[in-house]
Amino acid sequence: MELSMDEIINAICLHMAERKGVRPTDVQVELSWDEEHGYSAEVWTQGRSQYLVESNMIEAILRYLQSEYDIRAFREQVTLDIDEEITANVVTT
């Protein structure tokens, strides 16, 4: 199963909204990748910026898989990939 970049952004918005006590529409996310830091996401909530590293992004994806698809996945089943956009590949059994 593959999650699109939009789904990854949705996952992070839902995750951060729950953690910060705001609506998902009040969260903005920008995904990025570079050779030095790998995958990351800059998240804006309540006028503040915060960076998430790959493990935080995967945590949000795991929660999203559970809530939206009723799929219980584990960290080692999710890998991020980049081609034209960042995607998440999930190995389901």
Secondary structure, DSSP 4 states (H G I P E B T S, - for coil): -EE-HHHHHHHHHHHHHHHHTS-GGGEEEEEEEETTTEEEEEEEETTEEEEEEHHHHHHHHHHHHHHHH-----GGGEEEEESSSEEEEE---
